[in-house]
């Protein structure tokens, strides 16, 4: 009796461990079933491999596995699991479409009619494409296949150490057949979608004023929700993506800002041109502020006195600016301490300072006058800096002159930057004219596309939605989808919401 009890305890322990393990990871299960048909997790995994994992990706995974086929298989499984839900959604939807087609068109197919001849012709074309150069050497089909197998091995195509070149080739060949079969199948799903969207085309009617009404409606929408709005590029992209109609009317849309535009681009946008001139005028109007920075350097000189302290602080602030190029305060302090370290006898060289400043302001005024003539690819600030450095022959200056010049030039640039950073221009939109023939063609195409979308939605509502309600989709050990969740999983939330 003791022996029997011991055996029972061991068996119970084993069963408990097995149950726990099965809860953690299912090995095989039915993802969805349709009457007598079912889609298993193996079907989904095979589908994912055929649609998501290219030969190049397989080779990359095999290389990552360092030629270990088992490790490669594990890595491939990880990739498959990443795309498992997407693959399950596509495969179940495709099966629903095929079953609906077969139910409605059992006598005369309108899709899902790829012939065996068409399939094998495609397989043959695929093989001929890779073997052509080898066959041209007249070595025969058998040796050509063997040599291509050797080529696959040399390119890290997954293979076991025990496999011959011919065996690797035939595995690759079978993979291509499976992939082609899936491609044809998905093509037929698209064909059936096109059929249900166009089957009532003879009833489609476009009102004589449809284009006119569309143009005015979308134009008003653009003017209210896009044109003259101050947006960053991410907001603009999101708006454009969510309003497909806009792209039909819009000839061009510009969101260029002065801070990022090149001088050459300024002449192409009147708003930016005027803004650039205003930025320079703003800097010129701040002459007193620009002049005052040298006095602040003198205050630092009097406060610290010690040359080593001044030089260290200048370097420290420069290091902070290098770490964060948007920290303009640190750069300004670096220049102030640098000038302070060059000042002697606690006095400013006012003659040198005033001469440099007048020269720089004169150059800034001239730069404003010549702005539209420039074809520079630099930004406004960078081009201004280049002009200012050139006007005072910076390379020939001594240390004291450079310290004054650097502070003054940055002070002028800083005023320009303050203006550009605080000035945000609205989106500029140019529309195609109503009389444009291409515009009319695009509008008509879009209106018909919208009608086709409605036809497709009606088909889904009448034929697929209720069938999905009867489905239970299992994605893993714990995830089951039914009802609304299953509908959104297969059709997408946006489509389900529109039904």
LOTIZA-917092 format. One record per residue (C-alpha): residue number from 1; x negated, y, z. Coordinates in steps of 0.2 Angstrom, whole numbers, plus 5000, padded with zeros to 4 digits. Layout:
! LOTIZA-917092
NUM	X	Y	Z
...
This chain:
! LOTIZA-917092
1	5000	5000	5000
2	4986	5012	5004
3	4978	5009	4987
4	4995	5012	4978
5	4997	5028	4989
6	4979	5034	4984
7	4983	5031	4965
8	4999	5041	4967
9	4990	5056	4975
10	4977	5056	4961
11	4990	5055	4948
12	5000	5069	4956
13	4985	5080	4957
14	4981	5077	4939
15	4998	5081	4934
16	4998	5097	4944
17	4982	5102	4936
18	4988	5098	4919
19	5004	5108	4922
20	4994	5123	4928
21	4982	5122	4913
22	4997	5121	4901
23	5004	5137	4908
24	4988	5146	4905
25	4986	5141	4887
26	4998	5132	4876
27	4990	5121	4863
28	5005	5118	4851
29	5022	5126	4851
30	5036	5131	4839
31	5035	5150	4836
32	5052	5150	4827
33	5064	5138	4820
34	5077	5139	4806
35	5089	5124	4806
36	5078	5109	4802
37	5063	5120	4797
38	5051	5127	4810
39	5036	5139	4810
40	5022	5132	4823
41	5008	5142	4830
42	4997	5132	4818
43	5006	5139	4803
44	5004	5156	4810
45	4985	5153	4813
46	4983	5147	4795
47	4993	5161	4788
48	4982	5174	4798
49	4966	5165	4792
50	4972	5166	4774
51	4977	5185	4775
52	4966	5193	4787
53	4949	5183	4787
54	4939	5186	4771
55	4925	5175	4765
56	4913	5190	4770
57	4921	5190	4788
58	4918	5171	4789
59	4900	5173	4784
60	4898	5187	4797
61	4906	5177	4811
62	4895	5162	4806
63	4879	5173	4807
64	4885	5179	4824
65	4887	5161	4830
66	4869	5159	4824
67	4873	5144	4813
68	4883	5134	4826
69	4899	5129	4818
70	4908	5126	4834
71	4904	5143	4840
72	4909	5150	4823
73	4926	5141	4825
74	4928	5149	4843
75	4924	5166	4836
76	4936	5164	4822
77	4950	5158	4834
78	4947	5174	4844
79	4950	5184	4828
80	4965	5174	4824
81	4973	5177	4841
82	4970	5196	4838
83	4981	5196	4823
84	4993	5182	4829
85	5008	5193	4833
86	5006	5202	4816
87	5004	5186	4807
88	5019	5178	4816
89	5030	5194	4812
90	5026	5193	4793
91	5027	5174	4791
92	5044	5173	4800
93	5051	5188	4790
94	5045	5180	4774
95	5053	5164	4778
96	5070	5173	4782
97	5069	5181	4765
98	5065	5165	4756
99	5080	5156	4765
100	5092	5171	4761
101	5086	5170	4743
102	5089	5151	4741
103	5106	5153	4749
104	5112	5167	4737
105	5103	5161	4721
106	5102	5143	4722
107	5108	5141	4704
108	5097	5155	4696
109	5082	5161	4705
110	5078	5180	4705
111	5062	5177	4715
112	5051	5163	4723
113	5049	5156	4706
114	5030	5155	4704
115	5027	5140	4693
116	5014	5127	4696
117	5006	5131	4680
118	5004	5150	4685
119	4997	5144	4702
120	4984	5132	4694
121	4979	5145	4681
122	4975	5157	4695
123	4965	5144	4704
124	4955	5140	4688
125	4952	5158	4685
126	4945	5160	4702
127	4933	5145	4700
128	4928	5151	4682
129	4923	5168	4689
130	4911	5161	4701
131	4904	5147	4691
132	4903	5156	4674
133	4884	5161	4675
134	4880	5143	4680
135	4891	5135	4667
136	4882	5146	4654
137	4866	5137	4658
138	4875	5121	4652
139	4871	5111	4668
140	4889	5104	4668
141	4903	5107	4680
142	4897	5095	4694
143	4880	5103	4696
144	4887	5120	4694
145	4899	5117	4709
146	4884	5109	4719
147	4873	5124	4715
148	4887	5136	4720
149	4889	5126	4736
150	4870	5129	4739
151	4873	5148	4736
152	4887	5148	4749
153	4876	5140	4762
154	4862	5153	4758
155	4875	5167	4761
156	4880	5160	4778
157	4897	5153	4772
158	4902	5143	4787
159	4896	5125	4786
160	4891	5110	4797
161	4873	5104	4797
162	4879	5087	4791
163	4888	5094	4776
164	4881	5093	4758
165	4882	5108	4746
166	4896	5099	4737
167	4906	5097	4752
168	4904	5115	4757
169	4910	5120	4739
170	4925	5109	4740
171	4930	5116	4757
172	4928	5134	4750
173	4938	5129	4735
174	4953	5122	4746
175	4952	5138	4756
176	4954	5148	4739
177	4969	5138	4734
178	4977	5141	4751
179	4974	5159	4750
180	4981	5161	4732
181	4996	5151	4737
182	4999	5163	4751
183	4996	5178	4740
184	5009	5172	4727
185	5021	5168	4741
186	5020	5186	4748
187	5021	5193	4731
188	5038	5184	4729
189	5044	5191	4745
190	5040	5208	4738
191	5049	5204	4722
192	5065	5199	4731
193	5064	5215	4741
194	5063	5224	4725
195	5078	5214	4718
196	5089	5218	4733
197	5085	5236	4732
198	5089	5237	4713
199	5103	5225	4710
200	5116	5238	4711
201	5105	5250	4700
202	5119	5252	4687
203	5130	5261	4700
204	5116	5273	4705
205	5122	5291	4701
206	5111	5307	4702
207	5121	5323	4704
208	5117	5336	4691
209	5113	5348	4706
210	5103	5335	4716
211	5086	5342	4711
212	5091	5360	4715
213	5099	5355	4732
214	5084	5345	4736
215	5072	5359	4732
216	5081	5372	4742
217	5083	5361	4757
218	5065	5355	4758
219	5059	5373	4755
220	5069	5379	4769
221	5062	5365	4780
222	5044	5369	4776
223	5047	5388	4779
224	5054	5385	4796
225	5043	5371	4802
226	5027	5372	4793
227	5023	5389	4785
228	5016	5402	4797
229	5014	5390	4811
230	4998	5390	4821
231	4993	5372	4822
232	4977	5362	4824
233	4972	5349	4811
234	4979	5335	4821
235	4996	5343	4823
236	4996	5347	4804
237	4992	5330	4799
238	5005	5323	4810
239	5018	5335	4803
240	5014	5331	4785
241	5014	5312	4789
242	5031	5313	4797
243	5039	5323	4783
244	5036	5314	4766
245	5047	5326	4757
246	5036	5341	4760
247	5022	5333	4749
248	5033	5334	4734
249	5036	5353	4735
250	5019	5358	4742
251	5006	5363	4729
252	4993	5366	4742
253	4992	5368	4761
254	4977	5377	4770
255	4973	5377	4788
256	4955	5384	4787
257	4950	5395	4801
258	4936	5408	4801
259	4926	5399	4814
260	4923	5384	4803
261	4924	5392	4785
262	4909	5395	4774
263	4905	5412	4768
264	4908	5406	4750
265	4926	5400	4755
266	4930	5417	4762
267	4933	5425	4745
268	4945	5411	4740
269	4957	5415	4755
270	4962	5433	4757
271	4968	5430	4775
272	4951	5424	4780
273	4942	5438	4770
274	4952	5451	4780
275	4948	5442	4796
276	4930	5441	4793
277	4929	5460	4790
278	4939	5462	4806
279	4927	5451	4815
280	4912	5461	4809
281	4921	5478	4813
282	4925	5471	4830
283	4906	5467	4833
284	4901	5485	4827
285	4914	5493	4839
286	4905	5484	4854
287	4889	5494	4851
288	4889	5499	4869
289	4891	5482	4876
290	4877	5476	4864
291	4866	5489	4870
292	4870	5486	4889
293	4862	5468	4889
294	4844	5474	4889
295	4848	5484	4905
296	4854	5468	4913
297	4837	5460	4908
298	4829	5474	4917
299	4839	5471	4933
300	4834	5453	4933
301	4816	5459	4931
302	4817	5470	4946
303	4826	5457	4956
304	4814	5442	4954
305	4798	5450	4949
306	4789	5434	4949
307	4784	5429	4931
308	4785	5410	4934
309	4802	5411	4941
310	4809	5421	4926
311	4801	5409	4914
312	4808	5394	4923
313	4825	5401	4924
314	4824	5405	4905
315	4819	5387	4901
316	4832	5380	4913
317	4847	5389	4905
318	4840	5385	4888
319	4840	5367	4893
320	4859	5368	4899
321	4863	5376	4882
322	4855	5362	4873
323	4865	5349	4882
324	4881	5359	4878
325	4880	5370	4863
326	4897	5378	4868
327	4889	5385	4884
328	4885	5402	4877
329	4884	5410	4894
330	4869	5399	4898
331	4861	5404	4881
332	4864	5422	4885
333	4856	5420	4902
334	4841	5411	4894
335	4838	5426	4883
336	4840	5439	4897
337	4827	5430	4908
338	4816	5428	4893
339	4816	5447	4890
340	4815	5450	4908
341	4798	5440	4909
342	4791	5451	4894
343	4795	5468	4902
344	4781	5477	4910
345	4780	5490	4923
346	4799	5488	4927
347	4803	5499	4912
348	4812	5495	4895
349	4804	5500	4879
350	4819	5510	4874
351	4811	5516	4858
352	4808	5498	4852
353	4825	5493	4858
354	4834	5507	4849
355	4825	5505	4833
356	4828	5487	4832
357	4847	5489	4836
358	4849	5503	4823
359	4841	5492	4810
360	4852	5477	4815
361	4868	5487	4815
362	4864	5494	4798
363	4861	5477	4791
364	4878	5471	4799
365	4887	5485	4790
366	4878	5481	4773
367	4883	5462	4776
368	4901	5467	4778
369	4900	5477	4761
370	4892	5462	4752
371	4903	5448	4760
372	4913	5444	4745
373	4897	5443	4734
374	4889	5429	4744
375	4890	5411	4739
376	4882	5405	4755
377	4887	5388	4762
378	4884	5394	4780
379	4897	5400	4792
380	4900	5419	4795
381	4890	5419	4811
382	4875	5409	4804
383	4874	5419	4788
384	4874	5435	4798
385	4860	5428	4809
386	4850	5424	4794
387	4852	5442	4787
388	4848	5450	4803
389	4832	5440	4806
390	4827	5444	4788
391	4830	5462	4790
392	4817	5464	4804
393	4804	5452	4797
394	4806	5441	4813
395	4791	5430	4809
396	4779	5445	4810
397	4785	5451	4827
398	4775	5449	4843
399	4783	5441	4859
400	4790	5457	4866
401	4798	5462	4850
402	4805	5444	4847
403	4813	5444	4865
404	4822	5461	4861
405	4827	5455	4844
406	4834	5438	4850
407	4844	5446	4863
408	4851	5459	4851
409	4855	5447	4837
410	4864	5435	4849
411	4874	5449	4857
412	4880	5454	4839
413	4884	5436	4835
414	4892	5434	4852
415	4905	5448	4848
416	4909	5440	4831
417	4911	5423	4839
418	4923	5430	4852
419	4934	5437	4838
420	4933	5421	4828
421	4937	5410	4843
422	4952	5420	4848
423	4959	5422	4831
424	4970	5407	4825
425	4977	5409	4808
426	4994	5401	4803
427	4996	5387	4790
428	4996	5394	4773
429	5007	5385	4761
430	5009	5386	4742
431	5024	5378	4734
432	5026	5371	4716
433	5038	5382	4706
434	5056	5375	4704
435	5054	5375	4685
436	5039	5364	4685
437	5044	5348	4675
438	5033	5337	4685
439	5041	5343	4701
440	5058	5338	4694
441	5051	5320	4690
442	5044	5318	4707
443	5061	5324	4715
444	5071	5312	4705
445	5059	5297	4709
446	5060	5301	4727
447	5079	5302	4727
448	5080	5285	4719
449	5067	5278	4731
450	5078	5284	4745
451	5093	5276	4737
452	5083	5260	4735
453	5079	5261	4754
454	5097	5262	4758
455	5101	5247	4748
456	5088	5237	4756
457	5094	5243	4774
458	5111	5238	4769
459	5105	5221	4764
460	5095	5219	4780
461	5111	5224	4790
462	5122	5212	4781
463	5111	5197	4779
464	5096	5197	4791
465	5101	5206	4807
466	5114	5193	4813
467	5102	5178	4808
468	5088	5186	4819
469	5100	5187	4833
470	5101	5168	4833
471	5082	5166	4833
472	5071	5164	4848
473	5053	5169	4844
474	5039	5162	4856
475	5023	5170	4854
476	5013	5162	4869
477	5017	5152	4885
478	5027	5166	4893
479	5032	5178	4879
480	5049	5175	4871
481	5058	5187	4860
482	5077	5187	4856
483	5090	5200	4851
484	5085	5218	4849
485	5067	5213	4853
486	5066	5200	4840
487	5074	5212	4827
488	5061	5226	4831
489	5047	5213	4831
490	5051	5207	4813
491	5058	5223	4805
492	5050	5237	4815
493	5059	5249	4827
494	5061	5263	4814
495	5071	5252	4802
496	5081	5244	4816
497	5085	5261	4823
498	5092	5266	4806
499	5104	5252	4804
